[in-house]
Protein backbone atom coordinates (compact mmCIF):
# COMPACT_ATOMS: atom_id res chain seq x y z
CA UNK A 1 0.00 0.00 0.00
CA UNK A 2 1.80 3.10 -1.28
CA UNK A 3 -0.04 5.99 0.27
CA UNK A 4 1.20 9.36 1.43
CA UNK A 5 -0.36 9.18 4.90
CA UNK A 6 0.80 9.27 8.52
CA UNK A 7 -0.83 7.42 11.44
CA UNK A 8 -3.83 5.36 10.34
CA UNK A 9 -5.88 6.73 13.23
CA UNK A 10 -5.38 10.32 12.14
CA UNK A 11 -6.24 10.11 8.45
CA UNK A 12 -9.62 11.81 8.56
CA UNK A 13 -8.53 14.47 11.05
CA UNK A 14 -5.38 15.41 9.13
CA UNK A 15 -7.20 15.45 5.85
CA UNK A 16 -9.92 17.80 7.04
CA UNK A 17 -7.36 20.02 8.76
CA UNK A 18 -5.22 20.11 5.61
CA UNK A 19 -8.18 21.28 3.57
CA UNK A 20 -9.34 23.85 6.12
CA UNK A 21 -5.82 25.28 6.36
CA UNK A 22 -5.68 25.65 2.58
CA UNK A 23 -8.63 28.05 2.71
CA UNK A 24 -8.36 29.46 6.20
CA UNK A 25 -10.18 32.65 5.23
CA UNK A 26 -13.33 30.79 4.30
CA UNK A 27 -13.37 27.44 6.14
CA UNK A 28 -13.60 26.60 9.81
CA UNK A 29 -13.50 23.23 11.56
CA UNK A 30 -15.68 22.70 14.63
CA UNK A 31 -13.69 21.89 17.79
CA UNK A 32 -13.16 18.17 18.48
CA UNK A 33 -14.82 17.22 15.24
CA UNK A 34 -14.30 16.96 11.48
CA UNK A 35 -17.37 19.04 10.70
CA UNK A 36 -16.44 21.91 8.36
CA UNK A 37 -18.44 25.12 8.13
CA UNK A 38 -17.96 28.53 6.53
CA UNK A 39 -16.17 31.17 8.53
CA UNK A 40 -19.01 33.53 7.72
CA UNK A 41 -22.60 32.49 7.75
CA UNK A 42 -25.59 34.60 6.93
CA UNK A 43 -27.76 33.40 9.75
CA UNK A 44 -31.08 34.44 8.30
CA UNK A 45 -31.31 31.92 5.45
CA UNK A 46 -31.68 28.18 4.89
CA UNK A 47 -28.46 26.29 5.55
CA UNK A 48 -27.40 23.36 3.34
CA UNK A 49 -25.47 20.44 4.85
CA UNK A 50 -23.97 17.46 3.03
CA UNK A 51 -22.52 14.41 4.71
CA UNK A 52 -20.93 11.23 3.44
CA UNK A 53 -18.04 8.94 4.25
CA UNK A 54 -14.45 10.03 3.85
CA UNK A 55 -12.45 8.67 0.93
CA UNK A 56 -14.51 10.68 -1.58
CA UNK A 57 -12.46 13.87 -1.45
CA UNK A 58 -12.92 16.66 -2.36
CA UNK A 59 -16.43 15.61 -1.22
CA UNK A 60 -17.91 16.53 1.14
CA UNK A 61 -15.73 19.26 2.75
CA UNK A 62 -14.38 20.75 -0.50
CA UNK A 63 -17.85 22.06 -1.32
CA UNK A 64 -18.31 24.26 1.74
CA UNK A 65 -18.41 27.92 0.81
CA UNK A 66 -20.43 30.71 -0.70
CA UNK A 67 -23.10 29.41 -3.05
CA UNK A 68 -22.85 25.77 -2.01
CA UNK A 69 -22.67 24.14 1.41
CA UNK A 70 -22.89 25.73 4.83
CA UNK A 71 -21.61 22.56 6.49
CA UNK A 72 -20.00 19.28 5.48
CA UNK A 73 -19.96 16.26 7.75
CA UNK A 74 -17.46 13.58 6.74
CA UNK A 75 -17.58 10.15 8.34
CA UNK A 76 -14.72 7.70 8.65
CA UNK A 77 -13.39 6.25 5.42
CA UNK A 78 -16.29 4.73 3.48
CA UNK A 79 -18.56 5.03 6.56
CA UNK A 80 -21.50 7.31 7.11
CA UNK A 81 -21.00 10.16 9.55
CA UNK A 82 -22.50 9.30 12.95
CA UNK A 83 -25.77 10.86 14.16
CA UNK A 84 -23.96 13.00 16.74
CA UNK A 85 -21.56 14.37 14.10
CA UNK A 86 -24.46 15.22 11.81
CA UNK A 87 -26.37 16.81 14.72
CA UNK A 88 -23.32 18.90 15.57
CA UNK A 89 -23.26 20.21 12.02
CA UNK A 90 -27.00 20.91 11.97
CA UNK A 91 -26.86 22.82 15.26
CA UNK A 92 -23.94 24.93 14.11
CA UNK A 93 -25.57 26.22 10.93
CA UNK A 94 -29.22 26.22 12.00
CA UNK A 95 -31.21 29.43 12.00
CA UNK A 96 -34.95 30.03 12.08
CA UNK A 97 -34.90 29.42 8.33
CA UNK A 98 -33.95 25.78 8.90
CA UNK A 99 -31.47 23.29 7.48
CA UNK A 100 -31.60 21.09 4.40
CA UNK A 101 -29.53 17.91 4.69
CA UNK A 102 -28.32 16.22 1.51
CA UNK A 103 -27.21 12.61 1.70
CA UNK A 104 -26.38 9.72 -0.60
CA UNK A 105 -28.60 6.67 -0.46
CA UNK A 106 -26.67 4.07 1.53
CA UNK A 107 -28.27 2.26 4.46
CA UNK A 108 -25.93 3.66 7.09
CA UNK A 109 -26.22 7.21 5.82
CA UNK A 110 -30.01 7.04 5.72
CA UNK A 111 -30.28 5.64 9.26
CA UNK A 112 -27.78 8.04 10.79
CA UNK A 113 -29.21 11.12 9.07
CA UNK A 114 -32.74 10.10 10.08
CA UNK A 115 -31.67 9.84 13.71
CA UNK A 116 -29.79 13.15 13.66
CA UNK A 117 -32.70 14.93 12.00
CA UNK A 118 -35.13 13.59 14.60
CA UNK A 119 -32.88 14.76 17.42
CA UNK A 120 -32.55 18.21 15.82
CA UNK A 121 -36.29 18.45 15.36
CA UNK A 122 -36.80 17.61 19.05
CA UNK A 123 -34.59 20.62 19.76
CA UNK A 124 -36.94 22.75 17.71
CA UNK A 125 -34.77 23.07 14.59
CA UNK A 126 -36.54 22.95 11.23
CA UNK A 127 -34.69 20.26 9.27
CA UNK A 128 -35.51 18.40 6.12
CA UNK A 129 -33.55 16.15 3.81
CA UNK A 130 -33.01 15.15 0.20
CA UNK A 131 -31.65 11.71 -0.60
CA UNK A 132 -29.62 11.36 -3.79
CA UNK A 133 -30.10 7.94 -5.43
CA UNK A 134 -28.79 8.43 -8.93
CA UNK A 135 -27.04 5.12 -9.70
CA UNK A 136 -28.91 3.38 -12.53
CA UNK A 137 -26.78 0.26 -12.03
CA UNK A 138 -28.11 -0.50 -8.57
CA UNK A 139 -31.81 -0.71 -9.31
CA UNK A 140 -32.13 -4.27 -8.18
CA UNK A 141 -35.68 -3.97 -6.96
CA UNK A 142 -34.54 -3.60 -3.38
CA UNK A 143 -36.80 -1.60 -1.07
CA UNK A 144 -33.81 0.55 -0.13
CA UNK A 145 -33.62 1.89 -3.69
CA UNK A 146 -30.67 3.02 -5.71
CA UNK A 147 -27.25 4.02 -4.44
CA UNK A 148 -26.11 7.61 -4.50
CA UNK A 149 -23.15 8.56 -6.69
CA UNK A 150 -21.35 11.68 -7.92
CA UNK A 151 -24.57 13.34 -9.03
CA UNK A 152 -24.83 14.45 -5.40
CA UNK A 153 -22.32 17.21 -6.19
CA UNK A 154 -24.72 18.72 -8.72
CA UNK A 155 -27.50 18.63 -6.11
CA UNK A 156 -25.20 20.38 -3.62
CA UNK A 157 -24.64 23.08 -6.24
CA UNK A 158 -28.33 23.52 -7.03
CA UNK A 159 -29.51 23.51 -3.41
CA UNK A 160 -26.66 25.73 -2.25
CA UNK A 161 -27.39 28.31 -4.94
CA UNK A 162 -31.07 28.39 -4.15
CA UNK A 163 -30.51 28.65 -0.39
CA UNK A 164 -28.14 31.54 -1.01
CA UNK A 165 -31.02 33.41 -2.64
CA UNK A 166 -32.93 33.46 0.62
CA UNK A 167 -35.97 31.35 -0.25
CA UNK A 168 -37.67 29.03 2.25
CA UNK A 169 -36.68 25.52 3.32
CA UNK A 170 -39.60 23.92 1.53
CA UNK A 171 -38.69 25.65 -1.74
CA UNK A 172 -35.01 24.66 -1.55
CA UNK A 173 -36.02 21.07 -0.89
CA UNK A 174 -38.53 21.07 -3.75
CA UNK A 175 -35.95 22.38 -6.19
CA UNK A 176 -33.33 19.86 -5.03
CA UNK A 177 -35.85 17.05 -5.45
CA UNK A 178 -36.84 18.31 -8.88
CA UNK A 179 -33.18 18.27 -9.89
CA UNK A 180 -32.71 14.81 -8.36
CA UNK A 181 -35.71 13.48 -10.30
CA UNK A 182 -33.91 14.18 -13.58
CA UNK A 183 -30.48 13.01 -12.42
CA UNK A 184 -28.92 9.67 -13.38
CA UNK A 185 -25.37 8.35 -12.98
CA UNK A 186 -23.43 5.23 -13.88
CA UNK A 187 -19.83 4.37 -13.02
CA UNK A 188 -17.13 1.98 -14.15
CA UNK A 189 -13.94 0.96 -12.40
CA UNK A 190 -10.79 -0.54 -13.87
CA UNK A 191 -8.89 -0.83 -10.60
CA UNK A 192 -9.88 -1.05 -6.94
CA UNK A 193 -8.90 1.21 -4.07
CA UNK A 194 -7.32 0.34 -0.75
CA UNK A 195 -8.98 1.29 2.52
CA UNK A 196 -5.91 2.19 4.62
CA UNK A 197 -7.03 0.26 7.72
CA UNK A 198 -7.39 -2.87 5.61
CA UNK A 199 -4.18 -2.41 3.62
CA UNK A 200 -5.35 -4.42 0.63
CA UNK A 201 -7.65 -3.82 -2.34
CA UNK A 202 -11.36 -4.10 -1.60
CA UNK A 203 -11.87 -6.28 -4.67
CA UNK A 204 -9.80 -7.76 -7.47
CA UNK A 205 -9.95 -7.10 -11.19
CA UNK A 206 -7.85 -8.93 -13.71
CA UNK A 207 -5.47 -7.06 -16.00
CA UNK A 208 -8.02 -6.98 -18.79
CA UNK A 209 -11.18 -6.49 -16.76
CA UNK A 210 -13.37 -3.63 -15.64
CA UNK A 211 -16.53 -3.49 -13.57
CA UNK A 212 -19.54 -1.65 -14.97
CA UNK A 213 -21.93 -0.06 -12.50
CA UNK A 214 -19.51 -0.02 -9.59
CA UNK A 215 -20.65 1.75 -6.41
CA UNK A 216 -18.71 4.50 -4.67
CA UNK A 217 -17.16 2.06 -2.19
CA UNK A 218 -16.46 -0.73 -4.64
CA UNK A 219 -19.92 -2.31 -4.45
CA UNK A 220 -20.36 -4.76 -7.34
CA UNK A 221 -21.94 -3.38 -10.50
CA UNK A 222 -24.12 -4.84 -13.21
CA UNK A 223 -21.37 -6.76 -14.91
CA UNK A 224 -17.70 -7.50 -15.08
CA UNK A 225 -16.57 -6.96 -18.64
CA UNK A 226 -13.35 -7.15 -20.60
CA UNK A 227 -11.56 -3.81 -20.69
CA UNK A 228 -12.80 -1.95 -23.76
CA UNK A 229 -12.10 1.32 -25.54
CA UNK A 230 -13.22 4.62 -24.06
CA UNK A 231 -15.87 4.82 -26.76
CA UNK A 232 -17.31 1.33 -26.27
CA UNK A 233 -17.33 1.82 -22.50
CA UNK A 234 -19.01 5.22 -22.64
CA UNK A 235 -21.53 4.06 -25.26
CA UNK A 236 -22.70 1.23 -23.00
CA UNK A 237 -22.94 3.59 -20.04
CA UNK A 238 -24.88 6.21 -21.99
CA UNK A 239 -27.25 3.58 -23.37
CA UNK A 240 -28.08 2.61 -19.80
CA UNK A 241 -28.64 6.23 -18.79
CA UNK A 242 -30.77 7.03 -21.85
CA UNK A 243 -32.86 3.88 -21.33
CA UNK A 244 -33.55 4.89 -17.74
CA UNK A 245 -34.78 8.45 -18.22
CA UNK A 246 -36.29 10.24 -21.17
CA UNK A 247 -33.46 12.70 -21.84
CA UNK A 248 -34.33 12.88 -25.55
CA UNK A 249 -35.22 16.47 -26.40
CA UNK A 250 -33.98 17.71 -23.01
CA UNK A 251 -31.17 19.98 -22.07
CA UNK A 252 -28.70 18.44 -19.60
CA UNK A 253 -25.66 19.17 -17.50
CA UNK A 254 -23.06 16.42 -17.88
CA UNK A 255 -20.62 15.45 -15.13
CA UNK A 256 -17.67 13.26 -16.14
CA UNK A 257 -16.29 12.39 -12.73
CA UNK A 258 -12.92 10.75 -12.17
CA UNK A 259 -12.77 8.26 -9.31
CA UNK A 260 -9.36 9.45 -8.13
CA UNK A 261 -6.80 7.46 -10.09
CA UNK A 262 -7.92 8.21 -13.64
CA UNK A 263 -5.93 10.80 -15.58
CA UNK A 264 -7.81 13.90 -16.67
CA UNK A 265 -6.61 13.06 -20.20
CA UNK A 266 -8.86 10.01 -20.25
CA UNK A 267 -11.83 11.96 -18.91
CA UNK A 268 -11.45 14.43 -21.77
CA UNK A 269 -11.26 11.58 -24.30
CA UNK A 270 -14.43 10.10 -22.81
CA UNK A 271 -16.22 13.40 -23.17
CA UNK A 272 -15.28 13.62 -26.83
CA UNK A 273 -17.50 10.59 -27.38
CA UNK A 274 -20.14 11.52 -24.78
CA UNK A 275 -20.78 14.94 -26.31
CA UNK A 276 -21.06 13.45 -29.80
CA UNK A 277 -23.32 10.56 -28.75
CA UNK A 278 -25.68 12.82 -26.80
CA UNK A 279 -26.00 15.14 -29.81
CA UNK A 280 -26.84 12.14 -32.01
CA UNK A 281 -29.56 11.18 -29.53
CA UNK A 282 -31.13 14.63 -29.48
CA UNK A 283 -29.89 15.50 -25.99
CA UNK A 284 -28.62 19.06 -25.76
CA UNK A 285 -25.64 19.65 -23.48
CA UNK A 286 -25.88 22.90 -21.52
CA UNK A 287 -22.52 22.49 -19.79
CA UNK A 288 -20.05 19.73 -18.89
CA UNK A 289 -17.96 19.39 -15.74
CA UNK A 290 -14.88 17.17 -16.02
CA UNK A 291 -12.64 16.29 -13.09
CA UNK A 292 -12.27 14.51 -9.77
CA UNK A 293 -15.38 15.72 -7.96
CA UNK A 294 -16.36 12.67 -5.90
CA UNK A 295 -13.72 10.00 -5.72
CA UNK A 296 -13.06 6.58 -4.25
CA UNK A 297 -9.49 7.31 -3.14
CA UNK A 298 -7.13 5.96 -5.81
CA UNK A 299 -9.72 3.91 -7.68
CA UNK A 300 -9.34 4.06 -11.45
CA UNK A 301 -12.54 4.61 -13.33
CA UNK A 302 -15.12 7.29 -13.86
CA UNK A 303 -18.81 7.99 -13.77
CA UNK A 304 -21.10 9.82 -16.16
CA UNK A 305 -23.98 11.83 -14.72
CA UNK A 306 -26.74 13.53 -16.66
CA UNK A 307 -28.96 16.11 -14.97
CA UNK A 308 -31.93 17.42 -16.91
CA UNK A 309 -32.07 21.21 -16.57
CA UNK A 310 -34.73 23.86 -17.14
CA UNK A 311 -34.23 27.64 -17.01
CA UNK A 312 -34.47 27.72 -13.21
CA UNK A 313 -31.96 24.88 -12.71
CA UNK A 314 -29.62 26.45 -15.27
CA UNK A 315 -29.63 29.72 -13.37
CA UNK A 316 -28.85 27.89 -10.12
CA UNK A 317 -26.14 25.81 -11.79
CA UNK A 318 -24.54 28.99 -13.14
CA UNK A 319 -24.90 30.99 -9.92
CA UNK A 320 -21.68 32.11 -8.25
CA UNK A 321 -19.95 29.62 -5.94
CA UNK A 322 -16.72 29.95 -4.00
CA UNK A 323 -15.52 26.67 -2.55
CA UNK A 324 -12.16 24.87 -2.46
CA UNK A 325 -13.22 22.38 -5.10
CA UNK A 326 -15.79 24.20 -7.24
CA UNK A 327 -15.98 27.85 -8.27
CA UNK A 328 -18.21 29.80 -10.60
CA UNK B 1 -2.08 -0.93 -19.84
CA UNK B 2 -5.58 -0.16 -18.56
CA UNK B 3 -6.49 3.16 -20.10
CA UNK B 4 -9.81 4.49 -21.28
CA UNK B 5 -8.62 5.53 -24.74
CA UNK B 6 -9.46 4.72 -28.37
CA UNK B 7 -7.00 4.67 -31.28
CA UNK B 8 -3.45 5.50 -30.19
CA UNK B 9 -3.08 7.93 -33.08
CA UNK B 10 -6.07 9.99 -31.97
CA UNK B 11 -5.35 10.49 -28.30
CA UNK B 12 -4.32 14.14 -28.42
CA UNK B 13 -7.02 15.13 -30.91
CA UNK B 14 -9.84 13.43 -28.98
CA UNK B 15 -8.63 14.81 -25.70
CA UNK B 16 -8.53 18.40 -26.91
CA UNK B 17 -11.91 18.01 -28.63
CA UNK B 18 -13.41 16.49 -25.47
CA UNK B 19 -12.28 19.46 -23.42
CA UNK B 20 -13.40 22.05 -25.98
CA UNK B 21 -16.83 20.41 -26.22
CA UNK B 22 -17.21 20.55 -22.44
CA UNK B 23 -17.00 24.37 -22.57
CA UNK B 24 -18.21 25.10 -26.07
CA UNK B 25 -19.35 28.60 -25.12
CA UNK B 26 -15.84 29.67 -24.17
CA UNK B 27 -13.34 27.44 -26.01
CA UNK B 28 -12.57 27.03 -29.68
CA UNK B 29 -10.14 24.68 -31.43
CA UNK B 30 -8.28 25.94 -34.49
CA UNK B 31 -9.01 23.92 -37.66
CA UNK B 32 -6.64 21.01 -38.33
CA UNK B 33 -4.81 21.62 -35.09
CA UNK B 34 -4.96 21.06 -31.35
CA UNK B 35 -4.44 24.74 -30.57
CA UNK B 36 -7.17 25.98 -28.23
CA UNK B 37 -8.21 29.63 -28.00
CA UNK B 38 -11.05 31.56 -26.40
CA UNK B 39 -14.21 32.02 -28.41
CA UNK B 40 -14.03 35.71 -27.60
CA UNK B 41 -10.85 37.66 -27.61
CA UNK B 42 -10.40 41.31 -26.80
CA UNK B 43 -8.04 42.11 -29.63
CA UNK B 44 -6.56 45.26 -28.18
CA UNK B 45 -4.54 43.74 -25.33
CA UNK B 46 -1.55 41.49 -24.75
CA UNK B 47 -2.31 37.82 -25.41
CA UNK B 48 -0.87 35.06 -23.21
CA UNK B 49 -0.01 31.67 -24.70
CA UNK B 50 1.17 28.55 -22.89
CA UNK B 51 2.45 25.42 -24.56
CA UNK B 52 3.74 22.09 -23.29
CA UNK B 53 3.49 18.42 -24.09
CA UNK B 54 0.26 16.49 -23.71
CA UNK B 55 -0.10 14.11 -20.78
CA UNK B 56 -0.19 16.99 -18.28
CA UNK B 57 -3.94 17.64 -18.41
CA UNK B 58 -5.68 19.84 -17.50
CA UNK B 59 -2.55 21.73 -18.65
CA UNK B 60 -2.24 23.44 -20.98
CA UNK B 61 -5.70 23.68 -22.61
CA UNK B 62 -7.73 23.68 -19.37
CA UNK B 63 -6.34 27.13 -18.55
CA UNK B 64 -7.65 28.95 -21.60
CA UNK B 65 -10.31 31.50 -20.68
CA UNK B 66 -11.00 34.87 -19.18
CA UNK B 67 -8.24 35.98 -16.83
CA UNK B 68 -5.71 33.33 -17.86
CA UNK B 69 -4.64 32.09 -21.28
CA UNK B 70 -5.64 33.34 -24.69
CA UNK B 71 -4.18 30.24 -26.34
CA UNK B 72 -2.83 26.84 -25.34
CA UNK B 73 -0.64 24.78 -27.61
CA UNK B 74 -0.34 21.12 -26.59
CA UNK B 75 2.27 18.89 -28.19
CA UNK B 76 2.15 15.13 -28.50
CA UNK B 77 2.33 13.16 -25.26
CA UNK B 78 5.42 14.28 -23.35
CA UNK B 79 6.72 16.16 -26.41
CA UNK B 80 7.03 19.87 -26.97
CA UNK B 81 4.58 21.43 -29.42
CA UNK B 82 6.23 21.95 -32.80
CA UNK B 83 7.26 25.42 -34.02
CA UNK B 84 4.46 25.52 -36.60
CA UNK B 85 1.84 24.66 -33.95
CA UNK B 86 3.18 27.40 -31.68
CA UNK B 87 3.28 29.87 -34.58
CA UNK B 88 -0.32 29.03 -35.43
CA UNK B 89 -1.32 29.88 -31.87
CA UNK B 90 0.68 33.10 -31.83
CA UNK B 91 -0.81 34.29 -35.13
CA UNK B 92 -4.35 33.55 -33.99
CA UNK B 93 -4.21 35.62 -30.80
CA UNK B 94 -1.75 38.33 -31.87
CA UNK B 95 -2.77 41.96 -31.88
CA UNK B 96 -0.70 45.13 -31.95
CA UNK B 97 -0.28 44.69 -28.20
CA UNK B 98 1.76 41.53 -28.76
CA UNK B 99 1.93 38.02 -27.35
CA UNK B 100 3.64 36.64 -24.26
CA UNK B 101 4.60 32.96 -24.54
CA UNK B 102 5.04 30.93 -21.37
CA UNK B 103 6.95 27.67 -21.54
CA UNK B 104 8.52 25.11 -19.25
CA UNK B 105 12.27 24.69 -19.39
CA UNK B 106 12.90 21.50 -21.37
CA UNK B 107 15.31 21.48 -24.31
CA UNK B 108 12.69 20.68 -26.94
CA UNK B 109 10.28 23.29 -25.67
CA UNK B 110 12.95 25.98 -25.57
CA UNK B 111 14.17 25.23 -29.12
CA UNK B 112 10.71 25.01 -30.63
CA UNK B 113 9.42 28.13 -28.93
CA UNK B 114 12.54 30.06 -29.95
CA UNK B 115 12.02 29.10 -33.57
CA UNK B 116 8.30 29.94 -33.53
CA UNK B 117 8.94 33.29 -31.88
CA UNK B 118 11.57 34.19 -34.47
CA UNK B 119 9.19 33.31 -37.29
CA UNK B 120 6.42 35.39 -35.69
CA UNK B 121 8.76 38.33 -35.23
CA UNK B 122 9.72 38.12 -38.90
CA UNK B 123 6.01 38.51 -39.63
CA UNK B 124 6.02 41.70 -37.57
CA UNK B 125 4.33 40.30 -34.47
CA UNK B 126 5.60 41.54 -31.10
CA UNK B 127 6.34 38.35 -29.14
CA UNK B 128 8.26 37.72 -25.98
CA UNK B 129 8.60 34.73 -23.67
CA UNK B 130 8.99 33.67 -20.06
CA UNK B 131 10.61 30.35 -19.26
CA UNK B 132 9.50 28.60 -16.06
CA UNK B 133 12.35 26.66 -14.44
CA UNK B 134 11.08 26.02 -10.92
CA UNK B 135 12.37 22.51 -10.15
CA UNK B 136 14.92 22.72 -7.33
CA UNK B 137 15.78 19.03 -7.81
CA UNK B 138 17.24 19.49 -11.27
CA UNK B 139 19.92 22.06 -10.53
CA UNK B 140 22.76 19.89 -11.62
CA UNK B 141 24.92 22.70 -12.88
CA UNK B 142 23.87 22.13 -16.46
CA UNK B 143 23.91 25.13 -18.77
CA UNK B 144 20.31 24.39 -19.70
CA UNK B 145 19.17 25.19 -16.16
CA UNK B 146 16.35 23.76 -14.14
CA UNK B 147 13.31 21.91 -15.43
CA UNK B 148 9.88 23.49 -15.35
CA UNK B 149 7.21 21.95 -13.17
CA UNK B 150 3.69 22.71 -11.94
CA UNK B 151 4.61 26.22 -10.83
CA UNK B 152 3.97 27.16 -14.46
CA UNK B 153 0.25 27.16 -13.67
CA UNK B 154 0.75 29.96 -11.14
CA UNK B 155 2.69 31.95 -13.75
CA UNK B 156 -0.15 31.43 -16.23
CA UNK B 157 -2.53 32.83 -13.62
CA UNK B 158 -0.37 35.87 -12.84
CA UNK B 159 0.43 36.73 -16.46
CA UNK B 160 -3.13 36.12 -17.61
CA UNK B 161 -4.54 38.39 -14.92
CA UNK B 162 -2.12 41.18 -15.72
CA UNK B 163 -2.68 40.92 -19.48
CA UNK B 164 -6.42 41.13 -18.85
CA UNK B 165 -5.87 44.51 -17.25
CA UNK B 166 -4.60 45.96 -20.49
CA UNK B 167 -1.00 46.78 -19.61
CA UNK B 168 1.86 46.47 -22.12
CA UNK B 169 3.78 43.37 -23.18
CA UNK B 170 6.92 44.45 -21.37
CA UNK B 171 5.04 44.94 -18.12
CA UNK B 172 3.30 41.56 -18.31
CA UNK B 173 6.63 39.89 -18.97
CA UNK B 174 8.32 41.75 -16.11
CA UNK B 175 5.61 40.72 -13.68
CA UNK B 176 5.70 37.10 -14.83
CA UNK B 177 9.48 37.06 -14.41
CA UNK B 178 9.22 38.64 -10.98
CA UNK B 179 6.77 35.90 -9.97
CA UNK B 180 9.03 33.25 -11.49
CA UNK B 181 12.02 34.54 -9.57
CA UNK B 182 10.29 33.68 -6.28
CA UNK B 183 8.85 30.37 -7.44
CA UNK B 184 10.25 26.96 -6.46
CA UNK B 185 8.85 23.45 -6.87
CA UNK B 186 9.84 19.91 -5.97
CA UNK B 187 8.04 16.69 -6.82
CA UNK B 188 8.00 13.07 -5.69
CA UNK B 189 6.60 10.02 -7.44
CA UNK B 190 5.59 6.68 -5.97
CA UNK B 191 4.52 5.08 -9.23
CA UNK B 192 5.35 5.67 -12.90
CA UNK B 193 3.01 6.46 -15.77
CA UNK B 194 2.60 4.71 -19.08
CA UNK B 195 3.03 6.56 -22.36
CA UNK B 196 0.29 4.92 -24.47
CA UNK B 197 2.47 4.41 -27.54
CA UNK B 198 5.02 2.58 -25.43
CA UNK B 199 2.54 0.52 -23.45
CA UNK B 200 4.79 0.02 -20.45
CA UNK B 201 5.90 2.13 -17.49
CA UNK B 202 8.61 4.68 -18.23
CA UNK B 203 10.57 3.61 -15.15
CA UNK B 204 10.26 1.06 -12.35
CA UNK B 205 9.87 1.63 -8.64
CA UNK B 206 9.82 -1.15 -6.11
CA UNK B 207 6.82 -1.66 -3.81
CA UNK B 208 8.48 0.30 -1.03
CA UNK B 209 10.24 2.96 -3.07
CA UNK B 210 9.62 6.49 -4.19
CA UNK B 211 11.63 8.94 -6.26
CA UNK B 212 12.31 12.41 -4.87
CA UNK B 213 12.74 15.23 -7.35
CA UNK B 214 11.09 13.46 -10.26
CA UNK B 215 10.54 15.51 -13.45
CA UNK B 216 7.21 15.91 -15.18
CA UNK B 217 7.96 13.12 -17.64
CA UNK B 218 9.56 10.72 -15.21
CA UNK B 219 13.05 12.23 -15.39
CA UNK B 220 15.17 10.91 -12.50
CA UNK B 221 15.20 12.98 -9.34
CA UNK B 222 17.74 13.63 -6.62
CA UNK B 223 17.31 10.30 -4.92
CA UNK B 224 15.40 7.08 -4.75
CA UNK B 225 14.21 6.63 -1.19
CA UNK B 226 12.19 4.12 0.77
CA UNK B 227 8.51 5.03 0.87
CA UNK B 228 7.96 7.22 3.93
CA UNK B 229 5.09 8.91 5.70
CA UNK B 230 3.40 11.97 4.22
CA UNK B 231 5.04 14.07 6.91
CA UNK B 232 8.59 12.78 6.43
CA UNK B 233 8.24 13.10 2.67
CA UNK B 234 6.88 16.64 2.79
CA UNK B 235 9.43 17.72 5.40
CA UNK B 236 12.30 16.68 3.16
CA UNK B 237 10.73 18.45 0.19
CA UNK B 238 10.09 21.65 2.15
CA UNK B 239 13.62 21.63 3.52
CA UNK B 240 14.92 21.59 -0.04
CA UNK B 241 12.61 24.43 -1.06
CA UNK B 242 13.46 26.54 1.99
CA UNK B 243 17.18 25.97 1.47
CA UNK B 244 16.91 27.15 -2.11
CA UNK B 245 15.11 30.46 -1.65
CA UNK B 246 14.79 32.81 1.29
CA UNK B 247 11.08 32.36 1.97
CA UNK B 248 11.53 33.14 5.67
CA UNK B 249 9.48 36.21 6.53
CA UNK B 250 7.73 36.14 3.15
CA UNK B 251 4.16 35.58 2.21
CA UNK B 252 3.63 32.72 -0.26
CA UNK B 253 1.04 30.98 -2.36
CA UNK B 254 1.31 27.19 -1.98
CA UNK B 255 0.39 24.74 -4.72
CA UNK B 256 0.03 21.08 -3.72
CA UNK B 257 -0.26 19.47 -7.13
CA UNK B 258 -1.34 15.86 -7.68
CA UNK B 259 0.42 14.09 -10.55
CA UNK B 260 -2.75 12.35 -11.72
CA UNK B 261 -3.01 9.12 -9.74
CA UNK B 262 -2.81 10.46 -6.20
CA UNK B 263 -6.07 10.73 -4.27
CA UNK B 264 -7.10 14.22 -3.19
CA UNK B 265 -7.28 12.78 0.34
CA UNK B 266 -3.52 12.38 0.39
CA UNK B 267 -2.94 15.88 -0.96
CA UNK B 268 -5.04 17.26 1.92
CA UNK B 269 -3.05 15.20 4.43
CA UNK B 270 0.18 16.55 2.96
CA UNK B 271 -1.06 20.10 3.31
CA UNK B 272 -1.85 19.55 6.97
CA UNK B 273 1.88 19.16 7.52
CA UNK B 274 2.97 21.73 4.92
CA UNK B 275 0.88 24.51 6.46
CA UNK B 276 2.17 23.70 9.93
CA UNK B 277 5.81 23.44 8.88
CA UNK B 278 5.75 26.70 6.95
CA UNK B 279 4.24 28.51 9.94
CA UNK B 280 7.03 27.10 12.14
CA UNK B 281 9.57 28.47 9.66
CA UNK B 282 8.08 31.94 9.61
CA UNK B 283 6.61 31.63 6.13
CA UNK B 284 3.12 33.08 5.90
CA UNK B 285 0.68 31.28 3.61
CA UNK B 286 -1.56 33.64 1.65
CA UNK B 287 -3.54 30.87 -0.07
CA UNK B 288 -3.15 27.20 -0.98
CA UNK B 289 -4.31 25.42 -4.12
CA UNK B 290 -4.74 21.65 -3.84
CA UNK B 291 -5.60 19.39 -6.76
CA UNK B 292 -4.53 17.92 -10.08
CA UNK B 293 -3.32 21.04 -11.91
CA UNK B 294 -0.42 19.71 -13.97
CA UNK B 295 -0.23 15.95 -14.14
CA UNK B 296 1.86 13.16 -15.60
CA UNK B 297 -1.07 11.02 -16.71
CA UNK B 298 -1.69 8.36 -14.04
CA UNK B 299 1.58 8.89 -12.17
CA UNK B 300 1.22 8.70 -8.38
CA UNK B 301 2.95 11.45 -6.53
CA UNK B 302 2.72 15.15 -6.00
CA UNK B 303 4.69 18.36 -6.09
CA UNK B 304 4.88 21.28 -3.70
CA UNK B 305 5.33 24.78 -5.14
CA UNK B 306 5.95 27.96 -3.20
CA UNK B 307 5.53 31.34 -4.89
CA UNK B 308 6.57 34.42 -2.96
CA UNK B 309 3.86 37.08 -3.28
CA UNK B 310 3.70 40.83 -2.73
CA UNK B 311 0.56 43.00 -2.85
CA UNK B 312 0.66 43.24 -6.66
CA UNK B 313 1.07 39.48 -7.16
CA UNK B 314 -1.66 38.79 -4.59
CA UNK B 315 -4.08 41.02 -6.49
CA UNK B 316 -3.24 39.20 -9.75
CA UNK B 317 -3.52 35.80 -8.07
CA UNK B 318 -6.97 36.75 -6.73
CA UNK B 319 -8.20 38.38 -9.95
CA UNK B 320 -11.21 36.76 -11.63
CA UNK B 321 -10.51 33.79 -13.92
CA UNK B 322 -12.93 31.63 -15.88
CA UNK B 323 -11.32 28.52 -17.32
CA UNK B 324 -12.25 24.85 -17.41
CA UNK B 325 -9.70 23.93 -14.75
CA UNK B 326 -9.33 27.06 -12.62
CA UNK B 327 -11.89 29.65 -11.60
CA UNK B 328 -11.84 32.61 -9.26
Interface residues (C-beta under 8 A of the other chain):
Chain A: X2 X3 X4 X5 X6 X11 X14 X15 X16 X17 X18 X19 X21 X22 X23 X24 X25 X54 X55 X57 X58 X62 X190 X191 X193 X207 X208 X210 X227 X229 X230 X231 X233 X254 X256 X260 X261 X262 X263 X264 X265 X266 X267 X268 X269 X270 X271 X272 X273 X274 X275 X276 X285 X287 X288 X289 X290 X291 X292 X295 X297 X298 X300 X302 X324 X325 X327 X328
Chain B: X2 X3 X4 X5 X6 X11 X14 X15 X16 X17 X18 X19 X21 X22 X23 X24 X25 X54 X55 X57 X58 X62 X190 X191 X193 X207 X208 X210 X227 X229 X230 X231 X233 X254 X256 X260 X261 X262 X263 X264 X265 X266 X267 X268 X269 X270 X271 X272 X273 X274 X275 X276 X285 X287 X288 X289 X290 X291 X292 X295 X297 X298 X300 X302 X324 X325 X327 X328
